């Protein structure tokens, strides 16, 4: 049995959609939307029993997405000013669980999780357990903190 062009379009579109799902939207939904365009073209070609209609529809829809819709989709995915990952921790206040001094790392508790902590550059004396510290920098799994008097915005 010979596969028609329309069936190849349906399969190729489905594979692209599946790749997007497996990859976790790494491509910014490009595979999903181009795969959908190709899949729809193949389905329309099957419904009309015309490989030319299927290929033309798939091509036009994919090109429309690339040249028109992609900018709109990418614009909707970008969130200006929204901090993520460790950037969102900077400026937060946490409780010191184990004393932090000099080159000796201590521990802080933030939202129920404990993190390794060192004093920020230029910070004075040790930060004692039970006190509060503000996160000023994050490097890997180490928080660099400075002592604060009040737990403003604290999360223990």
Backbone bond lengths (Angstrom), bond angles and torsions (degrees), N, CA, C in turn:
res aa  C-N    CA-C-N  psi(-1)  N-CA   C-N-CA  omega(-1)  CA-C   N-CA-C  phi
1 X - - - 1.454 - - 1.528 108.93 -
2 X 1.281 116.33 130.70 1.456 122.33 -178.67 1.523 110.20 -93.72
3 X 1.355 115.42 131.21 1.458 120.01 177.34 1.514 109.73 -75.85
4 X 1.317 116.37 130.42 1.461 119.02 177.46 1.528 109.84 -79.97
5 X 1.308 116.48 164.27 1.457 122.29 178.40 1.526 110.55 -58.52
6 X 1.320 116.87 -38.87 1.463 120.17 -179.32 1.528 111.73 -62.98
7 X 1.322 116.86 -41.91 1.466 119.48 177.80 1.525 111.30 -66.77
8 X 1.329 116.43 -35.72 1.470 119.03 177.10 1.527 110.73 -65.10
9 X 1.342 116.83 -37.44 1.458 120.08 176.30 1.534 111.22 -64.70
10 X 1.310 116.84 -43.16 1.474 121.00 178.85 1.523 110.22 -60.87
11 X 1.320 116.58 -45.50 1.472 120.83 -179.02 1.530 110.54 -66.81
12 X 1.330 117.27 -44.88 1.471 120.37 179.86 1.531 110.70 -62.06
13 X 1.342 117.05 -42.15 1.462 120.37 178.11 1.516 111.76 -63.13
14 X 1.324 116.67 -43.11 1.466 120.83 179.24 1.533 111.12 -64.07
15 X 1.330 116.49 -39.13 1.467 120.43 178.71 1.528 110.37 -64.09
16 X 1.323 118.36 -42.56 1.462 121.12 178.53 1.531 111.42 -63.76
17 X 1.321 116.19 -42.04 1.473 119.80 177.90 1.520 109.88 -63.01
18 X 1.310 117.42 -44.18 1.465 121.46 179.13 1.524 110.89 -63.20
19 X 1.325 117.52 -40.88 1.468 120.79 177.53 1.526 111.24 -59.69
20 X 1.321 116.84 -41.84 1.466 120.54 179.12 1.525 110.72 -62.11
21 X 1.310 116.11 -42.69 1.467 120.24 179.51 1.518 110.70 -65.45
22 X 1.315 117.60 -44.72 1.465 121.73 -179.12 1.529 111.11 -65.69
23 X 1.331 116.67 -39.11 1.456 120.24 -177.73 1.528 112.38 -79.30
24 X 1.304 118.26 -8.56 1.452 120.68 176.19 1.517 113.83 74.43
25 X 1.288 118.29 40.21 1.471 123.89 176.66 1.527 112.77 62.33
26 X 1.310 117.29 29.57 1.465 121.50 178.47 1.531 110.95 -62.84
27 X 1.310 117.67 -32.58 1.458 121.20 -176.86 1.526 112.44 -82.57
28 X 1.318 117.91 3.64 1.456 119.96 -178.45 1.517 111.89 73.02
29 X 1.304 117.01 30.01 1.465 125.36 178.03 1.522 113.90 73.86
30 X 1.336 117.80 11.82 1.461 120.21 178.19 1.530 111.43 -62.97
31 X 1.326 117.60 -48.92 1.469 120.25 -179.63 1.523 110.60 -61.14
32 X 1.318 116.76 -38.99 1.466 120.82 -179.40 1.526 110.62 -62.40
33 X 1.311 116.85 -48.17 1.457 119.88 -175.30 1.528 112.70 -75.34
34 X 1.320 117.52 -39.24 1.466 119.25 176.59 1.531 109.33 -68.87
35 X 1.334 116.30 -40.15 1.470 119.69 176.25 1.521 111.67 -61.13
36 X 1.332 116.59 -39.44 1.463 119.75 177.77 1.519 111.11 -64.74
37 X 1.330 117.09 -40.13 1.462 120.82 178.37 1.528 110.69 -62.58
38 X 1.314 116.30 -44.37 1.472 120.35 179.94 1.525 110.56 -67.02
39 X 1.334 116.30 -42.52 1.467 121.09 178.63 1.533 110.54 -61.34
40 X 1.328 117.68 -45.69 1.465 121.04 179.33 1.521 111.58 -63.15
41 X 1.335 116.67 -39.88 1.463 119.73 176.34 1.517 111.49 -61.20
42 X 1.324 116.55 -44.00 1.460 120.30 178.40 1.518 112.50 -63.46
43 X 1.336 116.14 -40.92 1.471 119.48 179.30 1.530 111.43 -67.10
44 X 1.330 116.96 -39.80 1.460 119.92 177.50 1.530 110.27 -65.69
45 X 1.332 116.22 -38.42 1.458 120.00 176.26 1.518 112.06 -63.87
46 X 1.345 116.77 -39.24 1.467 119.53 176.76 1.528 111.18 -66.17
47 X 1.343 116.88 -41.61 1.460 121.03 -179.28 1.528 111.34 -65.10
48 X 1.324 116.79 -36.93 1.472 119.97 -178.53 1.537 111.86 -92.26
49 X 1.336 115.72 -6.76 1.468 121.67 -178.54 1.526 111.18 59.23
50 X 1.343 115.63 38.42 1.456 120.30 -178.81 1.532 109.97 -136.51
51 X 1.326 117.94 111.52 1.460 120.56 177.60 1.529 112.24 -62.08
52 X 1.325 117.28 -31.80 1.466 120.49 -179.81 1.528 110.65 -65.80
53 X 1.329 117.17 -42.29 1.469 120.65 178.43 1.521 110.16 -66.09
54 X 1.310 116.80 -40.70 1.473 120.50 179.13 1.520 111.66 -63.08
55 X 1.315 117.41 -47.94 1.467 121.38 -178.89 1.527 110.80 -66.16
56 X 1.326 117.36 -42.71 1.466 120.86 -179.86 1.535 110.60 -64.04
57 X 1.319 117.30 -44.28 1.467 120.86 -179.92 1.520 110.82 -64.05
58 X 1.324 116.70 -45.63 1.466 120.38 179.01 1.521 110.48 -60.63
59 X 1.311 116.97 -44.32 1.461 120.92 -179.48 1.516 112.53 -64.96
60 X 1.328 117.11 -45.66 1.464 120.95 -178.89 1.526 110.59 -65.01
61 X 1.337 117.52 -45.98 1.472 120.06 179.80 1.529 111.98 -63.32
62 X 1.324 117.33 -41.86 1.470 120.55 179.25 1.529 110.52 -64.87
63 X 1.318 117.46 -43.74 1.463 120.51 178.65 1.528 111.59 -66.08
64 X 1.324 117.38 -39.00 1.466 120.31 176.25 1.524 110.76 -59.35
65 X 1.328 115.43 -43.90 1.469 117.96 178.70 1.528 110.56 -62.83
66 X 1.321 117.46 -48.58 1.463 121.21 -175.93 1.527 111.30 -61.06
67 X 1.335 117.47 -43.46 1.462 119.69 -174.06 1.529 114.61 -92.19
68 X 1.326 118.01 -21.73 1.460 119.87 -177.13 1.532 111.95 -118.80
69 X 1.306 117.27 -55.24 1.460 121.10 -172.15 1.509 115.47 -75.22
70 X 1.317 117.61 -26.99 1.470 120.71 -175.58 1.521 111.86 -60.98
71 X 1.310 117.49 -43.24 1.461 121.36 179.65 1.529 109.91 -61.89
72 X 1.316 116.68 -41.24 1.462 121.01 179.72 1.534 110.92 -65.22
73 X 1.326 116.76 -45.53 1.472 120.49 -179.91 1.520 110.30 -64.25
74 X 1.321 118.02 -46.41 1.473 121.26 179.67 1.524 111.16 -62.25
75 X 1.323 117.09 -38.31 1.457 121.08 178.46 1.517 112.11 -63.38
76 X 1.322 116.85 -34.13 1.466 121.18 179.55 1.534 112.17 -75.92
77 X 1.332 116.88 -23.59 1.463 120.56 -179.24 1.523 112.61 -81.68
78 X 1.333 117.95 -24.25 1.456 121.94 -177.27 1.518 109.20 -83.06
79 X 1.316 115.95 130.45 1.459 121.94 178.49 1.519 109.05 -117.72
80 X 1.330 118.42 91.98 1.465 119.02 -178.92 1.523 111.05 -64.58
81 X 1.319 115.33 137.35 1.459 120.72 177.46 1.516 114.53 83.58
82 X 1.324 118.32 -6.48 1.453 120.68 179.81 1.519 108.73 -88.81
83 X 1.327 115.37 113.89 1.453 119.13 -179.81 1.521 109.69 -79.89
84 X 1.316 114.87 148.31 1.451 118.90 179.00 1.520 109.31 -138.44
85 X 1.292 115.24 166.71 1.458 122.66 178.45 1.523 111.00 53.95
86 X 1.310 117.34 -135.81 1.459 120.72 -175.12 1.521 112.84 -73.20
87 X 1.341 118.05 -21.46 1.462 119.77 177.54 1.523 111.11 -59.14
88 X 1.318 116.49 -31.82 1.459 120.58 -178.63 1.533 111.75 -71.39
89 X 1.325 118.57 -15.25 1.465 121.74 -179.00 1.521 112.52 -85.94
90 X 1.321 117.59 -23.48 1.462 121.16 -177.12 1.526 109.20 -65.32
91 X 1.335 114.68 130.61 1.455 120.90 -178.97 1.518 113.72 94.30
92 X 1.313 117.18 -11.93 1.469 121.16 178.82 1.517 109.70 -76.52
93 X 1.311 116.02 154.34 1.458 122.24 178.94 1.520 108.46 -108.08
94 X 1.335 115.68 135.41 1.463 120.72 -177.91 1.525 109.30 -133.75
95 X 1.322 115.57 158.62 1.460 120.49 178.45 1.527 109.91 -87.15
96 X 1.333 114.57 136.78 1.461 120.20 179.16 1.524 107.98 -81.17
97 X 1.321 116.23 125.38 1.462 122.02 -178.42 1.526 110.55 -97.49
98 X 1.327 117.73 -39.90 1.471 123.16 176.71 1.521 107.14 -127.91
99 X 1.316 116.95 135.26 1.470 122.70 -174.06 1.525 112.44 -51.83
100 X 1.322 114.27 142.81 1.466 122.54 -179.52 1.521 106.98 -116.80
101 X 1.332 117.63 122.40 1.465 119.40 177.62 1.512 111.36 -154.93
102 X 1.344 114.70 142.37 1.469 121.18 177.34 1.504 113.09 49.21
103 X 1.313 115.78 -125.89 1.459 121.52 179.51 1.522 112.24 -91.58
104 X 1.330 116.01 1.11 1.463 120.30 -178.44 1.527 109.85 -89.49
105 X 1.321 115.84 118.75 1.464 120.47 -179.90 1.522 110.05 -73.52
106 X 1.301 114.33 140.19 1.458 121.22 173.27 1.516 108.51 -112.15
107 X 1.340 115.94 -159.83 1.465 120.06 -179.24 1.516 108.95 -136.54
108 X 1.340 114.87 143.18 1.454 120.63 173.56 1.527 108.59 -123.01
109 X 1.321 115.72 156.49 1.470 120.40 177.80 1.524 107.96 -115.69
110 X 1.322 114.77 124.31 1.456 121.78 179.51 1.518 108.44 -132.32
111 X 1.316 116.41 119.02 1.464 122.49 -179.26 1.526 112.12 52.48
112 X 1.310 116.50 42.44 1.455 121.30 176.18 1.517 115.14 82.14
113 X 1.338 117.56 -3.89 1.461 120.70 179.41 1.522 109.40 -110.16
114 X 1.326 115.74 142.94 1.458 120.03 177.80 1.519 109.68 -98.10
115 X 1.337 113.94 139.66 1.455 121.95 -178.74 1.521 109.72 -127.35
116 X 1.320 116.55 149.81 1.463 123.03 173.35 1.525 106.93 -71.03
117 X 1.335 117.15 137.47 1.465 119.71 -177.03 1.519 111.24 -138.04
118 X 1.322 115.36 140.97 1.466 123.81 174.76 1.525 107.55 -126.52
119 X 1.332 116.70 156.27 1.471 117.62 177.58 1.531 110.30 -70.27
120 X 1.321 115.42 144.19 1.459 120.27 176.99 1.523 108.72 -66.86
121 X 1.331 116.37 155.77 1.462 121.73 -179.12 1.524 109.54 -56.25
122 X 1.331 115.06 132.64 1.457 120.74 177.49 1.521 114.02 83.80
123 X 1.308 117.07 5.21 1.456 118.83 178.95 1.519 109.62 -80.00
124 X 1.303 115.31 146.06 1.451 121.12 -175.39 1.510 114.54 -77.18
125 X 1.331 116.55 -123.33 1.454 121.73 -173.00 1.519 113.52 -67.42
126 X 1.289 114.30 177.19 1.462 121.71 -178.48 1.523 111.05 -61.88
127 X 1.312 113.95 154.58 1.464 120.65 173.33 1.523 105.35 -104.89
128 X 1.320 115.63 116.93 1.459 121.33 -172.84 1.526 111.96 -79.91
129 X 1.325 115.51 153.41 1.461 121.50 176.04 1.522 108.87 -60.78
130 X 1.311 116.05 140.89 1.457 121.78 -178.97 1.523 113.11 93.26
131 X 1.330 117.97 -15.32 1.466 120.46 178.55 1.525 109.16 -89.32
132 X 1.322 115.25 -175.13 1.458 120.73 -176.61 1.521 110.50 -116.65
133 X 1.329 115.70 151.09 1.456 120.97 -179.66 1.528 109.07 -143.14
134 X 1.319 115.95 145.91 1.459 122.36 177.54 1.520 108.67 -101.74
135 X 1.303 116.04 134.73 1.467 122.00 179.52 1.526 108.13 -79.39
136 X 1.348 115.95 123.20 1.456 120.30 -179.34 1.527 112.90 -110.12
137 X 1.325 116.61 -19.43 1.463 120.53 -179.05 1.519 108.31 -159.36
138 X 1.317 115.89 150.70 1.461 121.94 176.90 1.513 107.90 -127.59
139 X 1.335 116.50 131.04 1.455 121.58 177.02 1.523 106.88 -134.06
140 X 1.318 116.21 104.79 1.470 120.21 -176.51 1.519 109.55 66.85
141 X 1.339 115.60 -120.88 1.467 120.38 178.55 1.522 111.47 -103.76
142 X 1.327 117.39 12.67 1.460 121.45 -179.76 1.516 110.25 -106.29
143 X 1.341 114.84 128.94 1.461 121.63 175.34 1.520 107.85 -97.03
144 X 1.311 117.07 133.33 1.463 121.80 173.88 1.524 106.58 -101.48
145 X 1.330 115.57 123.62 1.456 120.26 -169.28 1.520 112.17 -125.81
146 X 1.315 114.77 162.27 1.466 121.49 171.28 1.520 106.89 -129.06
147 X 1.327 116.47 144.71 1.456 121.67 -178.28 1.527 110.19 -67.89
148 X 1.319 115.85 142.38 1.465 122.13 173.92 1.523 107.97 -131.98
149 X 1.336 115.76 155.50 1.460 120.21 -178.23 1.513 113.04 -81.35
150 X 1.315 116.46 -39.86 1.456 119.46 -175.06 1.523 110.69 -115.99
151 X 1.293 116.66 149.14 1.468 120.82 -178.96 1.527 112.73 -83.99
152 X 1.337 118.14 49.48 1.467 121.55 179.62 1.522 109.70 -62.48
153 X 1.318 116.06 123.94 1.463 120.51 179.90 1.508 111.96 68.63
154 X 1.336 116.75 22.90 1.458 119.89 -176.72 1.513 112.16 -70.58
155 X 1.295 114.27 153.38 1.462 120.69 177.44 1.517 107.99 -143.77
156 X 1.303 116.45 101.65 1.472 118.98 -179.61 1.472 110.15 -109.16
